[in-house]
């Protein structure tokens, strides 16, 4: 077992509903094997034998930060998609290369941990069908967070309409020249799940990670204009 005492001039424990922080002056946090055992005065907790003491009077100790909206490791800009209005940007991202989901997630997880972020809401937007393949890709994303030790709330986006523009996909594709419509139709088909298939992804992951203390699986309709009324009704 490994133990450490993390000390600081101030230890911020939490923030009350009125916005006032609960602060321990000259405080410390005692952890054993990654689990916090005690928070209190440094003078008191220093009596515990530990492997390492971290921090000093020049530090402030606070709870880990939460990234409440996260998608990918390599950014769209790194994939060659410049900043554009949302609708154009989303379509431009369809040309992004597929990268190893484990390494991609690990890359951003390192960045988050370095910034003090310990919990993330990972909103997975798109992955090639079928359901089993998506579940496999999602599992690699989650494995990266497990290996680095972060808490993750994972969701795979549920959508069933308006994947390119704000109208029926096939109606839009029919108006395109054939040399554009055919490859565009293939891209849309590869990433199109019906509501039942999207729910199957959720159910498979929810069952796989049931009981995991650092992994939670959420259901995520992506937005009202990308979900039919029937899709919304299936998810409530």
C-alpha positions in Angstrom: 0.0 0.0 0.0 1.1 3.6 -0.7 0.3 6.6 1.4 0.9 10.3 1.1 0.0 13.4 2.9 -0.9 16.4 0.7 -0.6 19.7 2.6 -1.2 23.3 2.0 -1.6 26.7 3.6 -5.2 26.2 2.8 -7.2 23.1 2.0 -10.5 23.9 0.2 -12.9 21.1 1.2 -16.0 22.1 -0.6 -18.2 25.1 -1.4 -21.5 25.7 0.5 -24.8 26.5 -1.3 -24.3 30.2 -0.5 -21.0 30.2 -2.4 -18.7 30.3 0.7 -15.8 27.8 0.6 -15.1 25.5 3.5 -11.4 26.0 4.1 -9.0 24.4 6.6 -6.1 26.6 7.4 -2.7 24.7 7.5 -4.6 21.6 6.4 -3.8 18.3 4.7 -5.3 15.4 2.9 -4.3 11.8 3.8 -4.7 9.3 1.0 -4.0 5.6 0.9 -3.9 3.8 -2.5 -5.7 6.6 -4.2 -8.5 6.8 -1.6 -8.9 9.8 0.7 -8.9 8.6 4.3 -8.9 11.9 6.2 -9.0 15.7 5.7 -8.0 18.0 8.5 -5.2 19.8 10.3 -1.7 19.1 9.0 -0.4 19.0 12.6 -2.9 16.3 13.4 -2.6 14.2 10.2 1.2 14.5 10.2 1.2 12.0 13.1 0.3 9.3 10.6 3.2 7.4 9.1 3.2 8.0 5.4 5.4 7.3 2.4 5.5 10.8 1.2 4.6 14.4 2.2 3.6 16.7 -0.7 3.0 20.4 -0.8 4.0 23.2 1.5 2.9 26.5 3.1 3.0 28.0 -0.4 0.4 25.7 -1.8 -3.4 25.6 -1.9 -5.1 22.1 -2.0 -8.5 21.8 -3.6 -10.7 19.1 -4.9 -10.1 17.8 -8.5 -11.7 19.8 -11.2 -14.5 18.5 -13.4 -14.5 18.7 -17.2 -18.3 18.8 -17.9 -18.1 18.7 -21.7 -15.4 16.7 -23.5 -15.3 15.0 -26.9 -11.9 14.0 -28.2 -8.2 14.0 -27.6 -6.7 15.4 -30.8 -8.6 18.6 -31.5 -10.5 19.2 -34.8 -7.9 21.9 -35.6 -5.2 19.3 -35.3 -7.2 17.1 -37.7 -7.3 20.0 -40.2 -10.7 21.4 -39.5 -10.5 25.2 -38.9 -12.8 27.1 -36.7 -16.1 27.6 -38.6 -19.7 28.2 -37.9 -21.1 25.1 -36.1 -22.9 23.5 -39.0 -20.0 23.9 -41.5 -17.5 22.8 -38.8 -19.4 19.6 -38.1 -19.4 18.6 -41.8 -15.8 19.5 -42.1 -15.0 17.1 -39.3 -16.4 14.2 -41.2 -13.1 14.1 -43.1 -11.1 13.6 -40.0 -8.9 10.5 -39.9 -9.8 7.6 -37.6 -7.2 7.4 -34.8 -6.7 4.8 -32.1 -9.5 5.7 -29.6 -7.4 4.5 -26.6 -4.3 6.6 -27.5 -6.5 9.6 -28.5 -8.3 9.6 -25.2 -5.1 9.0 -23.2 -3.6 12.0 -24.9 -6.3 14.4 -23.6 -6.5 12.6 -20.2 -2.8 13.4 -19.6 -3.6 17.0 -20.3 -6.6 17.0 -18.0 -4.8 15.4 -15.1 -1.9 17.9 -15.5 -4.4 20.7 -15.2 -5.9 19.2 -12.0 -9.0 17.7 -13.7 -9.9 14.3 -12.2 -13.5 13.8 -13.5 -14.7 14.1 -17.1 -18.0 13.9 -18.9 -17.0 12.2 -22.2 -19.5 12.9 -24.9 -18.8 10.5 -27.8 -20.2 11.9 -31.0 -19.7 9.5 -33.8 -18.2 6.1 -34.6 -18.5 3.7 -37.5 -21.3 1.1 -37.1 -22.4 -1.6 -36.3 -23.3 -1.6 -32.6 -20.6 -4.1 -31.6 -17.9 -2.0 -33.2 -19.2 1.1 -31.5 -19.2 -0.7 -28.1 -15.7 -1.8 -28.7 -14.5 1.7 -29.6 -16.3 3.1 -26.5 -14.7 0.5 -24.3 -11.2 1.6 -25.5 -12.1 5.2 -24.6 -13.2 4.2 -21.2 -10.1 2.0 -20.7 -7.9 5.0 -21.2 -9.6 6.8 -18.3 -9.4 3.7 -16.1 -5.7 3.3 -16.8 -4.9 6.9 -15.9 -7.2 6.8 -12.8 -9.8 9.4 -13.8 -13.5 9.2 -13.1 -15.5 9.2 -16.3 -19.2 9.7 -17.1 -19.4 8.3 -20.6 -22.2 8.7 -23.2 -22.6 7.9 -26.8 -24.7 10.5 -28.6 -28.2 9.5 -29.7 -29.5 11.1 -32.8 -31.8 10.0 -35.7 -32.1 12.9 -38.1 -30.5 16.0 -39.7 -27.0 14.5 -39.8 -25.7 16.9 -42.5 -28.1 19.9 -42.7 -31.4 20.7 -40.9 -33.6 18.5 -43.1 -34.1 14.9 -44.1 -30.7 13.3 -44.9 -31.9 11.6 -48.1 -33.7 14.6 -49.4 -30.5 16.6 -49.1 -28.4 13.9 -50.7 -30.7 13.6 -53.7 -30.0 17.2 -54.6 -26.2 16.7 -54.7 -24.3 15.8 -57.9 -23.8 12.1 -58.2 -20.0 12.3 -57.7 -20.6 14.0 -54.4 -23.8 12.3 -53.3 -22.6 8.7 -53.5 -19.5 9.1 -51.2 -21.5 11.4 -48.9 -24.3 8.8 -48.7 -21.7 6.2 -47.7 -20.4 8.4 -44.9 -23.8 9.0 -43.6 -24.8 5.4 -43.8 -21.7 4.3 -41.9 -22.5 6.5 -39.0 -26.3 6.1 -39.0 -28.0 4.2 -36.1 -31.7 4.0 -35.6 -33.0 4.7 -32.1 -33.1 1.0 -31.2 -29.5 0.6 -32.1 -28.4 3.6 -30.2 -30.3 2.3 -27.1 -28.5 -1.0 -27.6 -25.1 0.7 -27.4 -26.2 2.3 -24.1 -27.6 -0.9 -22.7 -24.5 -2.9 -23.6 -22.1 -0.4 -22.0 -24.4 0.1 -19.0 -24.4 -3.6 -18.3 -20.6 -3.9 -18.9 -19.6 -1.2 -16.4 -22.3 -1.8 -13.8 -20.8 -1.6 -10.4 -17.7 0.3 -11.5 -17.0 3.0 -9.0 -15.2 5.3 -11.4 -17.2 4.7 -14.6 -20.8 5.7 -15.2 -22.7 5.3 -18.5 -25.2 7.9 -19.4 -27.9 8.2 -22.1 -27.4 11.3 -24.3 -29.8 12.6 -26.9 -27.5 15.1 -28.6 -30.0 18.0 -29.2 -33.6 18.6 -30.1 -33.0 19.4 -33.7 -31.0 16.2 -34.2 -33.6 14.0 -32.5 -37.1 13.2 -33.7 -40.0 13.5 -31.2 -40.1 9.7 -31.2 -36.4 9.5 -30.2 -36.8 11.9 -27.3 -39.9 10.0 -26.1 -37.8 6.7 -26.1 -35.1 8.3 -23.9 -37.2 9.8 -21.1 
